Amino acid sequence: MIRKFISRLFTPNKNEDGPQRRGSRRDLPRAQHQIDANRISPNARNTVQTLQQAGFEAYIVGGAVRDLLLGLKPKDFDVATNATPEQVKPLFKRAFIIGRRFRIVHVVYGRDIIEVSTYRALHDAQAAESVDGNERTSRRALADKTLAVDSSGRVLRDNVWGTLDDDAERRDFTVNALYYDPIRDVVVDYHQGMKDLKERRLRMIGDPAARYREDPVRMLRIARFAAKLGFDIDPATLAPIASSADLLANVPAARLFDETIKLLQTGHAVASLQQLRRLGLHHGLLPLLDPVLEKPEGERFIMNALQDTDARIGQGKTASPSFLFACLLWHDVEQRWNALRTEGTAPLMALDQAADEVLAAQAERLAIQRRIATDMREIWSLQSRFERRTPRYANSLIAHPRFRAAYDFLSLRARSGQAEPELASWWEAFQFADAEGRAEMLATAPQPSAASKPKRRRRRKKPADGSNTDDAPAQASDSE
C-alpha cells in the first residue's frame, strides 16, 4: 500500500501537462529509418558485433545516429552497452578504462577510437521506487557510493549502471536518445526522437530546469546543436535557460574549456556565438570577451576569425584551438600592450607582460591548457617582430615554427583594421620570394619610427671617486 502511494507520488501522470521522462520503446525497421550503411564506421560495427557475440546488448548511440538519420557522415561513433567497463575491456585487443566522473572504455583501432559507455541508471526518487524489494535496496546502496551531486543539483560523479530504458531517459535531447543496432538494422526510439528530427526541433527529455541543474553544460550544448543543425528549440526547453544561466558558474573550468572548443570547432562557430548571445549565455563564458563584443572593431576582428575557422573546417582542414583563443583574447592583450608601451615599457617586454595578465585573468574561468597557452603567447609575441624588417629579424622570424600562424594572425588584424595592410602584404610577398628577392625587399623596407623603438635601460657609470651619480646624464641606445 505504502509503496504504491509513493510510486504514484513520484510518477508523473500521463494525463497532466508538462515534460515526461518515461518513454515508450519503438523499434523502427529499415523502411522507417533508411540509414546508409556506407556511412557507418567499420570499427563501430565491429565493436557492437563483438559485444553482442559475447552475450551483451550493444548499440551505436547519440550524435552518430542523429547524423546518420539526417544523411550526414558522423565524425565520431559512440557505443552503449549493458556490459560494465570491466566486462568490455577484455573483449578487445586495445581497450582502456578512463574517466572518474563517468567511467567509460576507449576501444582503439589504430588512430580511431570508439567510446563505449555502460547504460546509466536514473538517480532520482522515481527511479529508486521503480525497483522492488532487495534490488531497490542494493541499487540505492550502490548509488550512495558512486553517485555524487553538489548543492545546486549538479552531478559530480555517476557510475550507477542501469538498463537501456534508464539510459534513454538519462540522455539530454530526444534526437540524441536514438539507438542503432547495425547488425539487426533497427533504430530504437524511446522519446519520439525521430519525430523531432523530422520537425527539426531540439527538445529536452524530462523537466528542462531539473536537467540543467544536473548538468549546466546542457545549455551550451543546446546552442551548439541549434547552430550546427539549424534546429528550433522547443519552447519548454528554452524557457528555463534565462533563469538557469548562472549555474554555469559551478562548472569546472577544464570542462568549460572543452565545451568551448566544441562550440568553436564545429564548422558553425559564428552561428554558435550568435546562439549564445541569443540565449544570453555568452556573458561570463569568456569574461574578457564580453566588452569586445560590444565594440564594433572588436566584434569585426572576432567574427572574421570565426568565419575563417568555419571556412577551413568546411574545406576539411583542421582549426587550431591556440589560434582561435589567441583571436578571442587579443583585444585585451592589445589594449594592455599599448598601455604598457605608453608607460615606457619596451614593446617585447610589454607584450609578454600583457599576455601574462590576460591569461591569468582568464584562468579563473576557463582552464586553457598549458600547451595551448604557450602557442597563444608565441602568436602574440611575434606580432611586434613583424615591424622589424631587417635581415636579422626577418630571416629569424620566417624560420620560426609559429610563423605561419602568426602571419595569419597579422593578416586577420589587417583585414579588421587593426594593422597596416601594407605590412601584411609585405610579409605575404617576402615569405614566397627567393633569396635575391628577399635581399632586395629588405634593402628597401620601411623601418619603425624611432619613437616606437624600444629603449635600453639607462646605465649609470660609477666615478672612481665613488661620488653620487643620480644627476649625471646617461646614454640610451636601441635594444634591438
C-alpha positions, 0 to 999 in steps of 0.5 A: 500500500505504502509503496504504491502511494509513493510510486504514484507520488513520484510518477508523473501522470500521463494525463497532466501537462508538462515534460515526461521522462518515461518513454515508450520503446519503438523499434523502427525497421529499415523502411522507417529509418533508411540509414546508409550503411556506407556511412557507418564506421567499420570499427563501430560495427565491429565493436557492437558485433563483438559485444553482442557475440559475447552475450551483451546488448550493444548499440551505436548511440547519440550524435552518430545516429542523429547524423546518420538519420539526417544523411550526414557522415558522423565524425565520431561513433559512440557505443552503449552497452549493458556490459560494465567497463570491466566486462568490455575491456577484455573483449578487445585487443586495445581497450582502456578504462578512463574517466572518474566522473563517468567511467567509460572504455576507449576501444582503439583501432589504430588512430580511431577510437570508439567510446563505449559507455555502460547504460546509466541508471536514473538517480532520482526518487522515481527511479529508486521506487521503480525497483522492488524489494532487495534490488531497490535496496542494493541499487540505492546502496550502490548509488550512495557510493558512486553517485555524487551531486553538489548543492545546486543539483549538479552531478559530480560523479555517476557510475550507477549502471542501469538498463537501456530504458534508464539510459534513454531517459538519462540522455539530454535531447530526444534526437540524441536518445536514438539507438542503432543496432547495425547488425539487426538494422533497427533504430530504437526510439524511446522519446519520439526522437525521430519525430523531432528530427523530422520537425527539426526541433531540439527538445529536452527529455524530462523537466528542462530546469531539473536537467540543467541543474544536473548538468549546466553544460546542457545549455551550451550544448543546446546552442551548439546543436541549434547552430550546427543543425539549424534546429528550433528549440522547443519552447519548454526547453528554452524557457528555463535557460534565462533563469538557469544561466548562472549555474554555469558558474559551478562548472569546472573550468577544464570542462568549460574549456572543452565545451568551448572548443566544441562550440568553436570547432564545429564548422558553425562557430559564428552561428554558435556565438550568435546562439549564445548571445541569443540565449544570453549565455555568452556573458561570463563564458569568456569574461574578457570577451564580453566588452569586445563584443560590444565594440564594433572593431572588436566584434569585426576582428572576432567574427572574421576569425570565426568565419575563417575557422568555419571556412577551413573546417568546411574545406576539411582542414583542421582549426587550431584551438591556440589560434582561435583563443589567441583571436578571442583574447587579443583585444585585451592583450592589445589594449594592455600592450599599448598601455604598457608601451605608453608607460615606457615599457619596451614593446617585447617586454610589454607584450609578454607582460600583457599576455601574462595578465590576460591569461591569468585573468582568464584562468579563473574561468576557463582552464586553457591548457598549458600547451595551448597557452604557450602557442597563444603567447608565441602568436602574440609575441611575434606580432611586434617582430613583424615591424622589424624588417631587417635581415636579422629579424626577418630571416629569424622570424620566417624560420620560426615554427609559429610563423605561419600562424602568426602571419595569419594572425597579422593578416586577420588584424589587417583585414579588421583594421587593426594593422597596416595592410601594407605590412601584411602584404609585405610579409605575404610577398617576402615569405614566397620570394627567393633569396635575391628577392628577399635581399632586395625587399629588405634593402628597401623596407620601411623601418619603425619610427624611432619613437616606437623603438624600444629603449635600453635601460639607462646605465649609470657609470660609477666615478672612481671617486665613488661620488653620487651619480643620480644627476649625471646624464646617461646614454640610451641606445636601441635594444634591438 
